[in-house]
């Protein structure tokens, strides 16, 4: 009985000491409504195999409808190497997806709000690379490697993604182009 009480007391002290550390890590690994979580390698919750990508099956909408949904003008991509988006769509999670014909590049823009139950998770294995990006918006990071994007509505496969917050909006640029070029594109959009 005394041993059990000592174990419980020890676990409480350790749990109390670890909670602030876990909280600090969670804050650093969160950008806007996107929470970044490390999961074990191999098949399981972090395995994107057989999941659709964000750019698949988009139902196009007119620019006016997209801007109405966003409550703001769309980001100007015309001065970037991407050029103007060829498809605009409204995902079930809110915001607007801008996509290009090859389907490998999407820019998802949504208001930087965190309503209860609307947090998205990026499930990364330890093989995936996460790097903060300086001088881009208020907060930014790039994730390299196939991973899972989980939302309250669905699970999606994702590749290299650059996420940043700027002027009240969360931007999620996903592409198969070089990560440094993605950062350059984001800077051009940010200044546009």
C-alpha positions as CSV (number, residue, x, y, z in Angstrom):
1,X,0.0,0.0,0.0
2,X,2.8,2.4,0.9
3,X,4.7,1.5,-2.3
4,X,1.6,2.1,-4.4
5,X,1.1,5.5,-2.7
6,X,4.8,6.4,-3.4
7,X,4.4,5.4,-7.1
8,X,1.3,7.5,-7.5
9,X,3.0,10.5,-5.8
10,X,6.1,10.1,-8.0
11,X,4.0,9.9,-11.1
12,X,2.1,13.1,-10.1
13,X,5.4,15.0,-9.6
14,X,6.8,13.7,-12.9
15,X,3.5,14.5,-14.7
16,X,3.4,18.0,-13.2
17,X,7.1,18.6,-14.3
18,X,6.6,17.3,-17.8
19,X,3.3,19.1,-18.6
20,X,4.9,22.6,-19.0
21,X,7.6,21.1,-21.2
22,X,5.0,19.3,-23.3
23,X,3.0,22.5,-23.5
24,X,6.1,24.5,-24.7
25,X,6.8,21.8,-27.4
26,X,3.1,21.9,-28.5
27,X,3.2,25.7,-28.8
28,X,6.4,25.6,-30.9
29,X,4.9,22.8,-33.1
30,X,1.7,24.7,-33.8
31,X,1.1,27.2,-36.5
32,X,-2.3,28.8,-36.6
33,X,-4.9,26.1,-36.6
34,X,-2.4,23.4,-37.6
35,X,-0.9,21.3,-34.8
36,X,2.2,19.3,-35.7
37,X,2.5,15.9,-34.0
38,X,5.2,13.3,-34.2
39,X,4.0,9.7,-34.5
40,X,5.9,6.4,-34.8
41,X,7.3,5.3,-38.1
42,X,5.7,2.6,-40.2
43,X,2.1,1.9,-41.0
44,X,-0.4,3.5,-38.7
45,X,-1.8,6.9,-38.1
46,X,1.1,8.6,-39.8
47,X,1.0,6.5,-43.0
48,X,-0.4,8.5,-46.0
49,X,-0.6,5.5,-48.3
50,X,-4.0,5.2,-50.0
51,X,-5.2,8.6,-48.8
52,X,-6.3,11.3,-51.3
53,X,-4.4,14.5,-51.7
54,X,-5.9,17.9,-51.0
55,X,-5.8,18.8,-54.7
56,X,-7.8,15.7,-55.8
57,X,-11.5,16.0,-56.7
58,X,-11.8,19.7,-56.3
59,X,-15.1,21.3,-57.4
60,X,-14.3,24.6,-59.0
61,X,-16.0,27.9,-57.9
62,X,-15.9,31.4,-59.4
63,X,-13.4,33.9,-58.0
64,X,-16.2,36.0,-56.5
65,X,-17.5,33.0,-54.6
66,X,-14.0,32.2,-53.3
67,X,-13.4,35.7,-52.1
68,X,-16.8,35.8,-50.5
69,X,-15.9,32.7,-48.5
70,X,-12.5,34.2,-47.5
71,X,-14.0,37.6,-46.7
72,X,-10.9,39.1,-48.5
73,X,-9.2,39.2,-51.9
74,X,-7.3,36.1,-52.8
75,X,-3.5,36.2,-52.5
76,X,-1.9,37.4,-55.7
77,X,0.2,34.6,-57.2
78,X,0.5,36.3,-60.7
79,X,4.0,37.6,-60.0
80,X,5.2,34.2,-58.8
81,X,6.5,31.3,-60.9
82,X,3.1,29.6,-60.3
83,X,1.1,32.3,-62.1
84,X,-2.6,32.7,-61.4
85,X,-4.4,29.8,-59.9
86,X,-6.3,27.7,-62.5
87,X,-8.8,26.3,-60.1
88,X,-10.4,27.7,-57.0
89,X,-12.3,25.4,-54.6
90,X,-14.0,25.5,-51.2
91,X,-12.9,22.7,-48.9
92,X,-15.2,21.4,-46.1
93,X,-12.8,22.8,-43.5
94,X,-13.3,26.4,-44.7
95,X,-11.1,28.8,-46.6
96,X,-10.2,28.6,-50.2
97,X,-7.9,26.1,-52.1
98,X,-6.0,27.6,-55.1
99,X,-4.7,24.9,-57.4
100,X,-2.7,24.6,-60.6
101,X,-3.4,22.3,-63.5
102,X,-0.7,19.7,-62.8
103,X,-2.4,19.0,-59.4
104,X,0.8,18.8,-57.5
105,X,0.7,22.4,-56.2
106,X,-2.1,23.9,-54.0
107,X,-2.3,26.9,-51.8
108,X,-4.9,26.7,-49.1
109,X,-5.8,30.0,-47.4
110,X,-8.1,30.3,-44.5
111,X,-8.7,32.8,-41.7
112,X,-6.3,32.3,-38.8
113,X,-9.1,31.3,-36.3
114,X,-9.0,28.4,-33.9
115,X,-12.7,27.5,-33.3
116,X,-13.2,24.5,-31.0
117,X,-12.9,21.2,-32.9
118,X,-11.4,22.9,-36.0
119,X,-7.7,22.2,-35.3
120,X,-5.9,20.4,-38.1
121,X,-3.1,17.9,-37.3
122,X,0.0,17.2,-39.4
123,X,1.1,13.7,-38.4
124,X,4.8,13.4,-39.0
125,X,7.0,10.4,-38.6
126,X,10.6,10.8,-37.4
127,X,11.7,10.5,-41.0
128,X,9.9,13.8,-41.9
129,X,11.8,17.0,-41.7
130,X,10.4,20.1,-39.9
131,X,12.2,23.4,-40.2
132,X,11.1,26.8,-39.0
133,X,11.3,29.5,-41.7
134,X,12.5,32.9,-40.7
135,X,11.3,36.2,-42.2
136,X,8.0,34.8,-43.5
137,X,4.8,36.2,-42.0
138,X,4.4,36.0,-38.2
139,X,5.2,32.3,-38.0
140,X,6.2,29.7,-40.6
141,X,7.6,26.2,-41.0
142,X,8.3,23.8,-43.8
143,X,7.7,20.1,-43.6
144,X,9.4,17.7,-46.0
145,X,8.4,14.1,-46.4
146,X,5.1,12.3,-47.0
147,X,2.8,12.7,-44.0
148,X,-0.9,12.8,-43.0
149,X,-3.0,15.9,-42.7
150,X,-5.9,15.2,-40.4
151,X,-8.9,17.5,-40.1
152,X,-12.2,17.0,-38.2
153,X,-13.8,16.1,-41.6
154,X,-11.1,13.8,-43.2
155,X,-7.6,12.4,-43.5
156,X,-5.4,13.5,-46.4
157,X,-2.0,12.5,-47.8
158,X,0.5,15.4,-47.9
159,X,4.0,15.9,-49.3
160,X,6.3,18.9,-48.8
161,X,4.3,21.7,-47.2
162,X,5.1,25.3,-46.2
163,X,2.7,26.7,-43.6
164,X,2.7,30.3,-42.6
165,X,0.6,32.9,-40.8
166,X,0.3,36.4,-42.1
167,X,-2.1,39.3,-41.6
168,X,-4.8,37.1,-40.0
169,X,-4.6,34.3,-42.5
170,X,-3.1,30.8,-42.5
171,X,-1.4,29.8,-45.7
172,X,-0.6,26.2,-46.6
173,X,1.5,25.8,-49.8
174,X,2.0,22.2,-50.9
175,X,4.1,21.3,-53.9
176,X,6.6,18.9,-55.4
177,X,8.9,21.7,-56.3
178,X,12.2,22.4,-54.3
179,X,11.5,23.6,-50.8
180,X,13.6,26.8,-51.2
181,X,11.6,27.7,-54.3
182,X,8.5,27.2,-52.2
183,X,9.8,29.7,-49.7
184,X,10.7,32.2,-52.5
185,X,7.1,31.8,-53.8
186,X,5.7,32.4,-50.4
187,X,7.8,35.6,-50.0
188,X,6.5,36.8,-53.3
189,X,2.9,36.1,-52.3
190,X,3.5,37.7,-48.9
191,X,4.8,40.9,-50.5
192,X,2.1,41.0,-53.3
